Amino acid sequence: MADSEQSVRHPLFPPSSISFPSHLWEAPPLLAVPANLTPRLLDHALNALHACGGARVVRQVSGACSAAFRQTAALNMTELVVRTLPSPSAAQGPGPDAYKGWLFKWTNYLKGYQRRWFVLSNGLLSYYRTQAEMAHTCRGTITLATVHIEMGDTCHFVLTSGGRSYHLKAYSEGECQRWVSALQQAKANATQMMPHSDDSGDEGPLAQPDRALIQGALKTLASKLEDLNTCNELIGKHGAALQRSLSELEDLRAASDGVDKLKTVNERATLFRITSNAMINACQDFVDLAEAHSRRWQRALQYEREQRHHLEETIEQLAKQHNSLERPSRVFLCVCLKHLSSNQTVSRGSLSSNWSQDDNVSLGFYLIITHPNRTTHEGSGCYLHRARRRRIPDKPNYSLNLWSIMKNCIGKELSKIPMPVNFNEPLSMLQRLTEDLEYSELLDRAARCDSSLEQMCLVAAFSVSSYSTTVHRTGKPFNPLLGETYELDRVEEYGYRSICEQISHHPPAAAHHVISQRGWTLWQEITIDSKFRGKYISIMPLGNIHLKFHASGNHYVWSKVTSTVHNIIVGKLWIDQSGDIIIMNHRNKDKCHLKFSPYSYFSRDVPRNVTGVVMDSEGCAHYILSGTWDDKMESAKIIESSHGSGGSEGKQKTVYQTLPPKLLWKKYPLPENAENMHYFSSLALTLNEPEDGVAPTDSRLRPDQRLMEAGLWDEANTEKQILEERQRLERRKREAQANLALEEGKTDYQPLWFDKRTDTESGESSYVYKGGYWEAKDRQDWSQCPAIF
C-alpha cells in the first residue's frame, strides 16, 4: 500500500478503534465542532482534545477538507476547524502559595518534636502524619489569613492563630527561610482575598452571607445544570447518528462507497467523544461548584452558631454584672435608711488626696456618716466608709525558664538564691494567713449556737473553708521580712480586727491575732516547713490554731494539713491537700476528726474529698461531716449506729444511720476575670488595697510586692533583691548583737506586738498578742516600728 493510503488511527480512540486512511486527515487532524456548544462547553471540548497537539482555532471554508464536512454540515455542524490544544496540566503547576514538605511540630513535653507532612495550599496550612494520610485523614488545618508568623531561633518559627501557637522546626536554616517566605506570601494572598471571597470555599471564616450572594450561587448552579442538559442532548443526538452510520456501514455492498461511509463514521465517533468529554468535564465542574458552595454554607451556618453562642454568653455576663451592681445598691440604700432613721447625717464624701487612680483602687461609693455621740482622735464625729476594690491589674504573661534558674543554684546556699517574682503572687504570707477569715460568718453563726456539738460542726467547716481559695493558687506568697506586719480592720463590715507579725525569719514564723465584736477570738502561731521531693513540693504548716468563744468559753484547737504542689519541673502546676485534722474542745473534750483524702488517679472517691465525724467526750459519734475542700461541707445528724463486718485488720466497721444532710458552708464564686488576677477571691483582691494610717511595716507598703501587683515584674525583681540583701545585713547585725547580749545576759530579738506565753487550758507555749497596736494606730505613733522597707 502506498504511503498516502497507509492506515492510521485517530489519537482520541484506543488501539481497538476503527482505522482509516491517512489521506482523509490534514496534519494535525481537523475536527468539526457542533454549533450549539456554548463557549464554556467549547472550552471543555478543547481540554478533552489536549492529546492531539496544536495551538490555535481557525476557520476553514474551502480546500481539500470542505468535502470531508459535507455530511456533518447536514447534521447541524458548523465549518469551524479545531486545531487541538496541548495538555493544560503541563502548563498549570501549583498555585503561587502552594508548598509542601516535612517539618517538625512540637506536640508535648513527653514526645517533643514529631515529624509531620505539611501542605500549604489556597491560604491553608494542613499537616498529616505521613504523605499517605493526605487521601483520608488531616491532623489539623491553620488558616493563614489571620495567622501571626514569628521567627524563633535557628530553624524554628511559631504560628499563632486563634489563641493557639504551633511551634515548627525545619531541617535547615535555608528550608526554614523558604517555608517562612511561602507562608508570608500565602498570608498576603489570603488577606487580599478575604474582602473578595470567591467560590473556592478556602479563604477562612466567612462573613454573614447575604441574599444576593445566595441568589448568585443558585444562578451559577442553574447555568451549570443547563450545560449538563445541553451535553446530554448532544450525546443522545450524536450517539443516534453514530449508530445509523454503523448500520449503513454494515449494509454497504459497493467498495467504492466504503471510503465516504468510513470517513463519516469516524467523524461522528469523534464528535461523540468530544461531546462525552465535555459532558464529563461539565459534571466535574458542577460537582466542584456544589461542594464549594456547600462548604461556604456550612461555614456560614457554623459562624451563625458561634455568634449565637457568643451572644448567649454576653447576655449571661451582662445579667451577672447587673445582679452584682444591683446588690450593693440595695445594701447602700438600706444603710442610708438605717442611719437616717437613727438621726444620723449622711452626706457624700470625697477621696483623700493620697488615694488616687494610680493605686488601682476601685472608688465605688464613699460616704461620710456623722454620729452625734461618736468622736475620733481628730475630734470630729465623722468617719469614712468606702467600697472595696473588685479588681487588680491583669497578670502579665511572662515566660520563665526554670532550668536557667536552677543552673544558677549550683554551689550557692539556698538562702542566698534570689528567686524571681514569677513564682510569686502579689500577697505576703501574712496576708495569706489573714485570708483564712474569708468565711468568718461561720464563726459568727457558731458563736450563737447553744449546742457545743453543733458549734463544733461549724468550726470544722471553717477549718476546711480556709483551703477553698488554694485550688487554683499555685503561686508562692512573698516571704515576710522580720518585723513585717499586716492589719485588716473589718469592724464596720464584719465586726473583726486582725493583726499579723513576722516573729522569726529562720525558720519563717508568723503570729496572728483576731478579735471579733460578734463573740469570738482567734489566734495562731504558724511556722512553715517545706521539702522538695523531685516532682513536687510539700508544705507543712507547724503550729496550732486557737479559737475561743466569749459566751460559752469553748476553746477549740487544731492544726493545718499538708499542702502539696505537683509538677514542679514538667507539666501544669496543681495543688492538693492531704492529712488529718483533729479539732479538740479543751473545755468539755468534744472532738472532731477530719480526713483530707489525697488525690489518686485510681480512686473512686470524689476529688478533694473531706470526711469527718464529731464526737463527744465519751467518744460517741453525733454528726457525720462530708464534702470537698474546694466547694462545700455538709453535716448529717446520727440517729442510730451499728457494727457491721468488713473492717480491716479484724476490726468491725461502724454503720451510721443519719438524717438528711444540712449545708454548713458553700464556697463563694470567684470574681469575674479571676483567671487573669491570680485567681484571687473577693477578699484577696482587697488585702493589698492601700490604706491610710497603717504601720510603716505593713505588707501593703512593701515595694516589690506593690510593683508586682502593678505588672512591673522586672522592677519588682530588682527591688526584691535590694530588700533581701538589706535583710541579710540586718541579720548579721542581729547575730552580732545576740552574741553580745548573751554575754551580758540579755535576750535575743523580741517581736513588737506579740509575747510568748503558755496557755492555761492547752498547756501550749506560743506567741500571743500583747496589745498596743490599735492604740498606737489611733495615736499614729509608730516610733517603735523598725524601718524594714
Salt bridges, closest charged atoms under 4 A:
GLU5 OE2 - HIS23 ND1 3.79
GLU133 OE2 - ARG139 NH2 2.64
ASP153 OD1 - HIS156 ND1 3.50
GLU175 OE1 - ARG178 NH2 2.82
ASP199 OD1 - HIS293 NE2 3.72
ASP202 OD1 - ARG295 NE 3.98
ASP227 OD2 - ARG40 NH1 2.54
GLU248 OE1 - LYS261 NZ 2.98
ASP285 OD2 - HIS44 NE2 3.30
ASP285 OD2 - LYS224 NZ 3.61
GLU312 OE2 - ARG308 NE 3.51
GLU313 OE2 - HIS309 NE2 2.80
GLU316 OE2 - LYS320 NZ 3.82
GLU326 OE1 - HIS322 NE2 4.00
GLU326 OE1 - ARG330 NH2 3.05
GLU378 OE2 - HIS377 NE2 3.89
ASP394 OD1 - ARG391 NH2 2.89
GLU425 OE2 - ARG432 NH1 2.61
GLU425 OE1 - ARG473 NE 2.91
GLU435 OE1 - ARG432 NE 3.88
GLU435 OE2 - ARG473 NH1 2.90
ASP436 OD2 - LYS560 NZ 3.08
ASP444 OD2 - ARG518 NH1 3.21
GLU484 OE1 - ARG702 NH1 3.42
GLU487 OE2 - LYS777 NZ 2.62
ASP489 OD2 - ARG497 NE 3.29
GLU492 OE2 - ARG374 NH1 3.46
GLU493 OE2 - ARG388 NH2 3.27
ASP580 OD2 - HIS593 NE2 3.41
ASP616 OD2 - HIS622 NE2 2.87
ASP630 OD2 - ARG608 NH1 3.39
ASP631 OD1 - LYS666 NZ 2.82
GLU634 OE2 - LYS632 NZ 3.70
GLU689 OE2 - ARG386 NH2 3.71
GLU691 OE2 - ARG386 NH2 3.65
GLU691 OE2 - ARG388 NH1 2.68
ASP698 OD1 - ARG700 NH1 3.03
ASP704 OD1 - ARG702 NE 2.87
GLU709 OE2 - ARG389 NH2 2.85
GLU709 OE1 - ARG706 NH1 3.11
GLU724 OE2 - LYS720 NZ 2.58
GLU724 OE1 - ARG728 NH2 4.00
GLU725 OE1 - ARG728 NH1 3.19
GLU744 OE1 - LYS746 NZ 3.53
ASP759 OD2 - HIS555 ND1 3.96
GLU761 OE2 - LYS548 NZ 3.84
GLU761 OE1 - HIS555 ND1 2.70
GLU764 OE1 - HIS546 NE2 2.92
